[in-house]
Amino acid sequence: MTDRNDRWRDLLRRANRGEAKAYAQFLTEVTPAIRTIVLGRSGRDAGSEDIVQEVLLAVHARRHTWRETDPVAPWLYAIARYKTADAFRRMKRGGHQVPIEDLAEQLPDEAQVDPTAARDLGRLLDGIDDRSAQIVRAVGLEGQSAGDVAGGLGMSEGAVRVAYHRALARLRRLAAGDEKEDETRK
C-alpha cells in the first residue's frame, strides 16, 4: 500500500503543479482502484461504470483539496464512497440521468483553447458576489490552496472550501440559465 500511495502522492503532487502527463498517469493508475470500490458497493450493476466516471470527475474537481502531506488513498477512497452513495440515493429517488453520449459535443477539447472562454467566465463571475468570485479565481483558476485563500480573506479553510463549492454550483446554474443575474447579491 505504501509504495502505491507514495507513487500516487508523487503523481498527484506533480499534476497539481501542472504536469499533464503526471495527471494522466495518476488517473490511469487510480481508475482500477475506484472501479473496485464502486463495484464492491454496487455489485455488477450496469450503471457502475457511470459512477466510476462521476468519481473521476469529482477527483478532478476536488484535486485541489488534497493536502500534499496526506496519503492519497484515503482521500481518493472517501470521494469514491461518497459519490457511489450519492449515485444510489439518486437512483432510489428515480433521479434524472443524462447519457454521457449526449454531452460529448459539449465537452471541451483540451488541445484547443476557446478564445471566448475567458470572456464567458468573466461574465459568469460577474453574476455572483465579489467574495465568491474572488475565491473561485484564487482556488479554481490560479490554483491557490484553500488555506492560502483563507488567510488572505480572514476565513477558515473549511469556510473557503464551502464557499468555493457553493460558488461553483451557482456558476453552473447561471451557465445553464437556471438563475437570473441578481445585482442585489453583489
Helices and strands as residue ranges (DSSP letters): H 2-16, H 20-42, H 48-62, G 63-65, H 72-93, G 100-103, H 117-126, H 130-135, I 136-141, H 146-153, H 157-176, G 183-185
